[in-house]
C-alpha cells in the first residue's frame, strides 16, 4: 500500500563542491518526490557526530563525521508516495561501483565515502533526521 511520506536527503560536500545540487534535485522531481523544504549549510564535526550517532560503533564513523563537516551540504525534506524507499532506490548502493545504472551514486559518486548523497533508511530515522536539520 502506498502512503505519502517525508524523508531527509542530504547532498554531501563532494556533490555540492561539483555543483550537482540542481541535477540531483531534478532526479527527485522527475521521480515524483517534491522538495518541501531545503537549505544549504555547513555543519561542525560535533553536529555531524550527533547526526551520525547511530553509526558511532562502526570503524568508518570518525571519517564519516569529518567528511560531512568538511564543506557545505544541501539538506532537503522530500515528500511523496513511499518517499523513504523511493529515495533509497534513486540513491543506489552505498558503493558507487556497486550501484545500479542511473542511480545518483552511480552517476555522481566518487567512492564509498564520497558517494554524493545521504537518505533516511526508515520512517523513525526520517523523523529524527528531519528534526535534526529543520527544528522550528
C-alpha positions as CSV (number, residue, x, y, z in Angstrom):
1,X,0.0,0.0,0.0
2,X,1.4,3.4,-0.9
3,X,1.4,6.2,1.5
4,X,2.7,9.8,1.5
5,X,5.9,10.1,3.5
6,X,8.6,12.6,4.1
7,X,12.3,11.7,4.2
8,X,15.6,13.6,4.6
9,X,18.0,13.8,1.7
10,X,21.5,15.3,2.1
11,X,23.6,16.3,-0.9
12,X,27.1,15.8,0.6
13,X,30.1,18.0,0.3
14,X,31.6,16.3,-2.8
15,X,28.5,16.8,-4.8
16,X,27.9,20.4,-3.6
17,X,31.5,21.2,-4.5
18,X,30.9,19.9,-8.0
19,X,27.7,22.0,-8.4
20,X,25.4,19.0,-8.7
21,X,22.6,20.3,-6.5
22,X,20.2,21.1,-9.4
23,X,20.9,17.9,-11.3
24,X,20.2,15.8,-8.1
25,X,17.1,17.8,-7.3
26,X,15.8,17.2,-10.9
27,X,16.2,13.4,-10.4
28,X,13.9,13.6,-7.3
29,X,11.4,15.8,-9.1
30,X,11.3,13.6,-12.2
31,X,10.5,10.7,-9.8
32,X,7.5,12.4,-8.1
33,X,9.3,13.4,-5.0
34,X,8.6,17.0,-4.1
35,X,11.0,19.2,-2.1
36,X,9.1,20.5,0.8
37,X,12.0,22.5,2.4
38,X,15.7,22.8,1.7
39,X,18.7,24.7,2.7
40,X,22.5,24.9,2.2
41,X,24.6,24.9,5.3
42,X,27.8,23.8,6.8
43,X,27.8,21.7,10.0
44,X,30.5,21.3,12.6
45,X,32.2,18.0,13.3
46,X,30.3,17.8,16.6
47,X,27.0,18.3,14.8
48,X,28.0,15.6,12.3
49,X,28.9,13.3,15.2
50,X,25.5,13.9,16.7
51,X,23.7,13.3,13.3
52,X,25.6,10.0,12.6
53,X,25.4,8.8,16.3
54,X,23.6,5.6,15.1
55,X,27.0,4.7,13.4
56,X,29.3,5.5,16.3
57,X,30.4,1.9,16.9
58,X,31.4,1.4,13.3
59,X,35.0,1.8,12.1
60,X,34.1,4.5,9.5
61,X,32.3,6.7,12.0
62,X,35.1,9.3,12.5
63,X,35.9,9.6,8.8
64,X,32.1,9.9,8.0
65,X,31.8,12.8,10.5
66,X,34.9,14.6,9.3
67,X,33.7,14.3,5.7
68,X,30.1,15.5,6.3
69,X,31.5,18.6,8.1
70,X,34.3,19.2,5.5
71,X,32.2,21.6,3.3
72,X,28.7,22.9,2.6
73,X,25.9,20.4,2.4
74,X,22.4,20.8,0.9
75,X,19.6,19.3,3.0
76,X,16.1,18.6,1.8
77,X,12.8,17.3,3.0
78,X,11.4,15.1,0.2
79,X,7.8,14.2,0.1
80,X,5.9,11.7,-2.0
81,X,4.4,8.2,-2.1
82,X,6.7,5.8,-0.3
83,X,9.3,8.5,-0.3
84,X,11.8,6.7,2.0
85,X,12.1,3.6,-0.2
86,X,11.9,5.6,-3.4
87,X,14.7,7.9,-2.3
88,X,16.9,4.9,-1.3
89,X,16.2,3.3,-4.7
90,X,17.2,6.6,-6.5
91,X,20.4,6.9,-4.5
92,X,21.6,3.4,-5.2
93,X,24.1,1.3,-3.2
94,X,26.5,3.0,-0.8
95,X,29.4,2.0,-3.0
96,X,29.0,3.8,-6.4
97,X,30.8,0.9,-8.1
98,X,28.0,-1.5,-6.9
99,X,25.2,0.9,-7.5
100,X,22.6,0.3,-10.3
101,X,22.9,2.2,-13.5
102,X,21.3,5.7,-13.5
103,X,21.2,5.9,-9.7
104,X,22.5,9.1,-8.1
105,X,25.5,7.3,-6.6
106,X,26.4,5.6,-9.9
107,X,26.1,8.9,-11.8
108,X,27.9,11.2,-9.3
109,X,29.5,9.2,-6.5
110,X,33.3,9.2,-6.4
111,X,33.9,6.5,-3.8
112,X,32.2,4.6,-1.0
113,X,33.0,7.6,1.3
114,X,32.3,10.3,-1.2
115,X,29.0,8.9,-2.5
116,X,27.3,12.3,-3.0
117,X,24.0,11.7,-1.1
118,X,22.5,10.5,2.2
119,X,18.9,9.4,2.7
120,X,17.0,8.3,5.7
121,X,16.7,4.5,6.0
122,X,13.4,4.2,8.0
123,X,10.4,6.2,9.0
124,X,11.8,6.5,12.5
125,X,15.1,7.8,11.3
126,X,13.5,10.1,8.7
127,X,11.6,11.9,11.5
128,X,14.8,12.2,13.7
129,X,16.9,13.4,10.7
130,X,14.3,15.9,9.5
131,X,14.0,17.3,13.1
132,X,17.8,17.5,13.3
133,X,18.0,19.9,10.4
134,X,14.6,21.5,10.4
135,X,13.7,22.1,14.0
136,X,11.3,25.0,14.1
